[in-house]
Every structure is written in structure tokens, then in C-alpha cells.
Amino acid sequence: MKQVLLFLMMLVSLTVAAPAVEDERKIGSLPGPAGAAEEKRTPGPLVVYGDDFMFAIKEPEGWTADIENAPKLSAGVVLYRAAETFEKHGVLIAIRVAKKVDEKTADDLAHDMGEFRNLYPDAQFKDLKAPHPSYKSHAKLFAIPKSRYDYVAYLNPGPVTPYLFSVTMYTGKKQAGSKELKVYKDVIKSLEFIPQDAAAPVAPPRQH
């Protein structure tokens, strides 16, 4: 059995919300023009800091990047529409970082599909194209018809990086529309691990 069941861990976390936990994650903007006010910041690359990793993500226009509530979904950052909240949303995208067991990411996804079907015998799976410009991407739609639709992608940057991304979009009882799918795929394309020896962006942590 695989040691890490990324999607299923997030599934359980979403079904039964875990209490918030403290950690050292922070979020900051990549350097912008001097004197730019935070409230006037336009959507762009953000950097999420973990204990032993950093990654960049582009916050979609009209969406909010939330790290304070992310631990409740075992995630590094979650995204939802700016007019919504973590507690009340129609669509939510959760991004998780985990250490790899091996390079067989497609097998990880297949294994999680099997475990999902064990939990929900009527589950259906559909192919999903969610490419990344540099990382291998393996994606599927996990569906329980008229009950739950989860869009799942595992991104493997290769042997040089000991981590992988799990990107899941939850759309509740309705399938994602074209706009939601575009946002999801754009988020996936924007993800990038930052080497630990790279200089950290000179920007204060973003205030929520």
C-alpha cells in the first residue's frame, strides 16, 4: 500500500473539518514596483513558505489565496472566489505538498482511485487534461453522480525534487463549468517549486 494517499487525505479532511493547527507557513508576493500599496496589489505570483519547501502560485483574478484555513484540508493553500468564504463557497481549490514515495505518480493516482471506489462503490472516473509546462501531470475527475465532483491532479517535478503537488478542485454536487475549469488549469500551470537554496523574495508576509 502506498504510504501517501494525497487525495483521500484531503477527502476526509473536507468531509470532517479538522481543527486549525499552527505552523510556519507564510505567504508573500514576489517583488513588485516600489511603493505599491498592498490593497492595490493585482493578482500575480505568490510564494508559499513551508518548513522545508517553497513554491510559487499565481492567484487567479477574482479569487482569494487562503493559508490560514488551508490546514483544515491538509493543504498548503486553498483558493476560492473573492466574494465567497472558506466556510461558504461554491468552488474551492486545495493545493497540497507531500514528500514522494517514489516516481510512480500515475500508480499513486490509480491506487487512490481504487480506494475511493472502495468507499463509494458508485464512483465514476473520467479522464482530465490538466497539463503543466514542466512537470508530469496525472489527472482525473472523481465523481459520485449528483452528489460530489472532485477534480484531482498530481504533479511530479521529477527526481530532482522530493515533493509533488496534489491539486484538487471541489465543486460540490455540480460539475465544473468552463470558467472554473480554466481557473483550475491556470492554477496548475502556475505552480512551481522553488529550490531551497534560492534567495527568498524580498516581500513581507501577506496579511489576511
Phi and psi in degrees as a GROMACS rama.xvg file:
@    title "Ramachandran Plot"
@    xaxis  label "Phi"
@    yaxis  label "Psi"
@TYPE xy
-65.6618  144.925  LYS-2
-76.5168  -24.6794  GLN-3
-123.679  117.343  VAL-4
-109.447  84.0312  LEU-5
-60.2987  -53.7507  LEU-6
-65.5846  -42.5572  PHE-7
-66.2893  -33.7961  LEU-8
-62.2061  -40.9379  MET-9
-72.3431  -34.3688  MET-10
-59.2298  -48.9815  LEU-11
-63.5257  -40.3452  VAL-12
-64.3583  -36.2772  SER-13
-73.3492  -34.2599  LEU-14
-72.422  -42.731  THR-15
-125.104  98.4  VAL-16
-60.164  129.537  ALA-17
-86.5063  157.165  ALA-18
-67.7235  151.148  PRO-19
-65.3987  146.606  ALA-20
-127.038  151.849  VAL-21
-87.232  140.297  GLU-22
-150.918  -171.567  ASP-23
-100.489  12.9234  GLU-24
-69.4768  141.304  ARG-25
-135.805  166.307  LYS-26
-135.59  138.351  ILE-27
-146.601  162.036  GLY-28
-90.164  150.125  SER-29
-67.6051  152.876  LEU-30
-54.032  135.167  PRO-31
-122.233  -170.068  GLY-32
-59.9845  139.141  PRO-33
-59.6451  138.05  ALA-34
85.7228  -0.661997  GLY-35
-68.4161  129.638  ALA-36
-77.0109  143.438  ALA-37
-59.1177  -40.9448  GLU-38
-68.7896  -15.503  GLU-39
-100.854  8.12003  LYS-40
-63.7637  128.918  ARG-41
-88.3461  153.989  THR-42
-55.1503  136.111  PRO-43
-171.158  -169.1  GLY-44
-63.3527  132.8  PRO-45
-118.104  155.367  LEU-46
-117.491  127.536  VAL-47
-104.479  128.072  VAL-48
-105.911  130.119  TYR-49
-113.607  -175.56  GLY-50
-62.6479  -38.274  ASP-51
-139.79  28.6517  ASP-52
-155.411  160.877  PHE-53
-140.462  144.577  MET-54
-146.992  154.162  PHE-55
-105.717  146.881  ALA-56
-146.951  144.659  ILE-57
-96.3665  119.533  LYS-58
-72.9674  121.065  GLU-59
-64.1531  148.78  PRO-60
-62.9774  131.155  GLU-61
84.642  8.1255  GLY-62
-122.908  158.157  TRP-63
-114.141  132.631  THR-64
-93.109  123.427  ALA-65
-125.016  115.648  ASP-66
-101.676  -17.9593  ILE-67
-66.9071  -38.2437  GLU-68
-94.6365  -9.72983  ASN-69
-55.5093  -39.535  ALA-70
-58.4262  -23.6596  PRO-71
-65.3582  -19.9348  LYS-72
-112.739  18.7122  LEU-73
54.0567  36.5742  SER-74
-116.61  163.438  ALA-75
-86.2543  -34.098  GLY-76
-157.556  146.191  VAL-77
-123.986  153.124  VAL-78
-126.648  138.79  LEU-79
-150.445  165.474  TYR-80
-61.3251  145.062  ARG-81
-61.0345  -27.9795  ALA-82
-83.0877  -3.91017  ALA-83
-111.285  -177.939  GLU-84
-130.928  170.251  THR-85
-60.7862  -39.2506  PHE-86
-76.1012  -33.1059  GLU-87
-127.751  103.174  LYS-88
-147.789  156.142  HIS-89
-92.4101  -34.4622  GLY-90
-136.978  138.817  VAL-91
-139.815  135.348  LEU-92
-112.676  125.259  ILE-93
-115.111  132.702  ALA-94
-118.033  122.022  ILE-95
-118.099  143.924  ARG-96
-115.66  131.702  VAL-97
-141.018  152.623  ALA-98
-72.3022  141.505  LYS-99
-78.3548  146.529  LYS-100
-86.0107  -39.4846  VAL-101
-159.828  -168.487  ASP-102
-96.4611  6.20426  GLU-103
-90.6999  65.9336  LYS-104
-66.5646  -35.2872  THR-105
-61.7034  -36.0795  ALA-106
-67.5802  -35.7866  ASP-107
-60.0071  -45.9386  ASP-108
-64.7999  -43.574  LEU-109
-61.4362  -39.8649  ALA-110
-63.8723  -43.4259  HIS-111
-66.6978  -32.3736  ASP-112
-63.0376  -42.0729  MET-113
-64.0317  -42.1518  GLY-114
-66.7191  -36.2332  GLU-115
-64.639  -41.7546  PHE-116
-68.0911  -30.8994  ARG-117
-63.108  -37.0617  ASN-118
-75.7882  -37.1691  LEU-119
-130.733  91.2188  TYR-120
-57.1187  -25.3384  PRO-121
-90.9754  10.9103  ASP-122
-62.9351  145.036  ALA-123
-125.429  151.218  GLN-124
-128.096  138.872  PHE-125
-130.779  145.681  LYS-126
-63.7128  145.629  ASP-127
-137.929  127.145  LEU-128
-95.3229  113.718  LYS-129
-141.819  70.8436  ALA-130
-72.3411  154.963  PRO-131
-119.035  143.034  HIS-132
-63.2769  -23.136  PRO-133
-128.694  -28.2891  SER-134
-98.3221  150.289  TYR-135
-71.1623  132.604  LYS-136
-120.367  133.256  SER-137
-127.202  117.954  HIS-138
-136.195  147.92  ALA-139
-149.171  155.035  LYS-140
-96.1163  120.799  LEU-141
-96.3448  117.34  PHE-142
-129.142  136.507  ALA-143
-115.149  100.381  ILE-144
-44.6201  128.129  PRO-145
63.2563  13.4614  LYS-146
-128.364  -43.6084  SER-147
-159.809  136.296  ARG-148
-133.506  115.373  TYR-149
-121.944  126.506  ASP-150
-100.409  118.835  TYR-151
-122.197  130.411  VAL-152
-135.887  133.269  ALA-153
-108.648  128.982  TYR-154
-115.873  122.926  LEU-155
-113.849  115.075  ASN-156
-77.2646  -4.54478  PRO-157
108.235  174.586  GLY-158
-60.0182  -23.1774  PRO-159
-71.297  -16.6511  VAL-160
-119.453  126.068  THR-161
-80.347  7.24124  PRO-162
-119.816  164.461  TYR-163
-139.553  161.488  LEU-164
-99.1677  143.433  PHE-165
-119.681  120.924  SER-166
-120.262  115.124  VAL-167
-122.653  129.043  THR-168
-108.54  121.324  MET-169
-100.22  125.547  TYR-170
-120.773  13.2989  THR-171
69.9603  -135.406  GLY-172
-87.8856  -1.10111  LYS-173
-117.432  145.496  LYS-174
-71.4929  154.821  GLN-175
-67.691  141.953  ALA-176
-85.748  179.194  GLY-177
-62.2224  -36.2252  SER-178
-67.9538  -43.2459  LYS-179
-64.7254  -41.1543  GLU-180
-63.7503  -38.36  LEU-181
-64.6955  -43.343  LYS-182
-61.659  -45.9442  VAL-183
-57.5445  -48.2113  TYR-184
-69.3949  -34.364  LYS-185
-66.7814  -38.8436  ASP-186
-61.7512  -45.4362  VAL-187
-58.9874  -45.0721  ILE-188
-63.7909  -28.3413  LYS-189
-82.6453  -16.7327  SER-190
-67.661  138.291  LEU-191
-156.249  125.437  GLU-192
-71.1938  144.1  PHE-193
-110.462  124.311  ILE-194
-54.4823  143.183  PRO-195
-62.283  -27.1936  GLN-196
-87.7229  2.13845  ASP-197
-77.7401  149.832  ALA-198
-68.5476  131.353  ALA-199
-71.372  142.952  ALA-200
-58.6049  140.384  PRO-201
-86.1623  90.171  VAL-202
-157.38  139.741  ALA-203
-69.2404  155.142  PRO-204
-56.8219  140.002  PRO-205
-71.8886  133.648  ARG-206
-89.4916  137.426  GLN-207
